[in-house]
């Protein structure tokens, strides 16, 4: 764009994050006809503010024709205390009335300079001038020094090389570190829930189930109250495998495993179609959930005063004539034998109830460590680090993905600092604390595959894709709609910038991004199925959908229901204090209560599920892109189309949920944050 004349205005929209401050900013313009910096104008001011938006206008006198503006450089002089500025964007207005947008959306600190390109997305092949090529290369070199890979535990996906939140690059830190302080939030949660009154009796047992209701008064909501009232029922037990906070484990059973020697005589009274068990399996009416991953995991030993226990159950479920999924057999260990009985609905009431409680406890552990931590948090961090290392800010895929990486590295770093570290908060209430959760992630890595992150493919692989056969699987139904909407959006953006598959192959930055994820994030494990490179626009659209869906929808589906489904402690015990029963007919109500978490661990658990289920302040939900990284009209039209599709999904889910006692809303786009930030 030609910039002729003597006066051009540069509008800086900044977020001032300091107290009374004295600041000095200078702006420089680099153009294709002027390779040396043109000092625009220094501006000196005194501002009284804690946090507000400042709009200021800078008149720039230009004596000659600058030609097409290539870059703008922003500097902030160092002050005697930290007075960082958050710069959103710069708008350049020419004498002809044209505008150029220079997105920034980053912090300007100390005496470091920030060099900006205009907002038009460009692939590396589009840069023709040396100055732009050099800027692109220098940006990635700088980022690769800041965003370094590190092994937190052997066998884990690699994470960011930072010991604490304050070690992170300023641009990816939370604005307010107190807002994500787990210790502070847990304490606040327990205070809000009015459960601190029980902490002085930390290791004492509850008297009966009514005791749990006493701490439930302050945390009840529609779903949690329903859970409290119906948790003993087989329907409620089975329903959670479909629409609870861990709806990813259930699969159609194609063959009864030998390690679960269930006979027709055992389950005949549970079958409603006058068919044999074998025929029920053939007709697709039998489902299974296997917690084999927990077998051999060490239980928490951090508290020498309390012995904690784990189990690795196998649960067989049945679709009855009402199309409800109900349990028909539970074995609490992986190896059959006389001391590992198969519990049945026809058993004594407390035998069957305790067996179901053990399954619910095991489900809680798999959910927290594998479904939630590994398959959303840690995987999303891999995507985020690779993006910052290999995609410059001008790249269209950086602009597409960066809203979905917001605060992810920061929340994970804080978790490693306080929550899941040695002697962290996770150890206080969970039987997989003290190192068991580390063993679980290491074992679960073998099942972390690219195809398992492709939502429709994973649903189909589990035999759970038929809506006619399984009509109440709302996690599947809503997830498919959101997946398709995201994929359509990704395809629209890809076709704007990649005119052919050949352009995809030749994008060296894209290929470096893909390779970083495979080599470092997935540790170069061929069996993971993660591609080493991408050759087609179709495959690129799928890959981007995996990233966006995982960081937004999948995390929402398995995170924000924790308060609903886990606050009633007997429905999701974080630990068990007695070993699994080895024979039938001996279980009493007293034994069940004694097995459940003590008062102190119950309180920590309540604080955890409450805090983890809260949205961030000023949360940005799917389709909300207030930071305008893209300036091109076709992309903005694609965003508008995306938001329209999401609104239709919201309306459909809202209509379905009307008058439902158990509404399912975790995959409603207006409740799906853009990124993993809690």
Secondary structure, 3 states (H helix, E strand, C coil): CCCCCCEEEEEEEEEEECCCEEEEEEEEEEECCEEEEEECCCEEEEECCCEEEEEEEEEEECCCCCCCEEEEEEEECCCCCCCCEEEEEEEEECCCCCEEEEEEEEEECCCCEEEECCCCCCCHHHCCCHHHHHHHHHHHHHHHHHCCEECCCCCCCCEECCCCHHHCCHHHCCCCHHHHCHHHHHHHHHHHCCCHHHHHHCCCCCCCHHHHHHCCHHHCCHHHHHHHHHCCCHHHHHHHHHHCCCCCCCEECCCCCCCCCCCHHHHHHHCCCCCCHHHHHHCCCEEEEECHHHCCCCCCCCCCCCCCECCCCEEEEEECCCCCEEEEEEECCCCCECCECEECCCCCHHHHHHHHHHHHHHHHHHHHHHHHHHHHHHHHHHHHHHHHHHCCCCCHHHHHHHHHHCCHHHHHHHHHHHHCCCCCCHHHHCCCCCCHHHHHHHHHHHHCCHHHHCHHHHHHHCCCCCCCCCCCCHHHHHHHHHHHHHHHHHHHHHHHHCCCHHHHHHCHHHHHHHHHHHHHHCCCCHHHCCCCCCCCHHHHHHHHHHHHHHHHHHHHHHHCCHHHHHCCHHHCCCCECCCCCCCCCCCCHHHHHHHCCCHHHHHHHHHHHHHHCCCCCCCCECCCCCCCCCCCHHHHHHHHHHHHHHHHHHHHHHHHHCCCCCCCCCCCHHHCECCCCC
